[in-house]
Amino acid sequence: MVKQSAWQPSAYLAYASERTQPLIDLISRARVPGASRVVDLGCGPGNGLPILRAAWPDALITGIDSSPDMLARAREASDDAQMSFVEADIRDVGRTHLPDGEPADVLVSNAALHWVPEHRELLPQLMELVAPGGTLAVQVPGNFSNPSHRLLYEMASAVPYRAAVDMSQLIRPTASPEEYLFDLAQHGWEAEAWETTYCHVLQGEDPVFEWISSTGARPVLDQLEGSLRERFVAEYKEALRQAYPRSAIGTVLPFRRVFFTARRSGA
């Protein structure tokens, strides 16, 4: 497996408001008033945790992430005595990682599950961590056919880069809302799925590259070194400028996201 570089919280947070809005929209559909145990699966640098606290003022909130750097940033930003942090891979999360070892009233994951190639197979395991009357709420990017990702994958698989890039390490496209709905459909659960395209207006030089270099492009950039990496970055930036031209209001980046929730029956 390719060893990826450490996540860079400051780069990720450069577009914190744009990355956080989908979480706001997601939890508005969670429908668990008075939740006492809330878990943010893949919490990153913690930019979504204040939103969870505002939604559930009295809950024990746990942020779980596999990146020590992201968790360190999240801890630094929080002085909430009812908030804790756990370093763990999403694939390994179980009851022992949850507040008091009890099922979560809300298990939320905002733009994190897609980093696990087998995340759809993981959904039954995550659903078992939800308490009766609780909700699993997930958002994943759905823009893999857009130029930002299509150009990345096409260039990485072409000469001279393909000799250095293991394409199996790249993020796989996520599923459709309908497919996730069928994944969640089982007795005792009420599922919903939908999609939204956000049109982000970005400012600065090469803003689309700055956006994706801290997330989706990392598996490619981490495998390139020296002059080969410099050449790739220069060519990729130019291709992104052509695909996303700057306008009078800035650079518009349409970004499709897929949402799904599963509410467990009972109280």
PyMOL commands that set and color helices and strands:
alter all, ss='L'
color gray80, all
select helices_A, chain A and resi 9-27+49-55+68-77+90-92+95-97+99-101+113-115+119-127+147-156+167-169+177-184+207-213+218-221+226-243
alter helices_A, ss='H'
color red, helices_A
select strands_A, chain A and resi 37-41+60-65+83-87+104-110+130-141+189-202+246-247+250-264
alter strands_A, ss='S'
color yellow, strands_A
deselect
rebuild
show_as cartoon
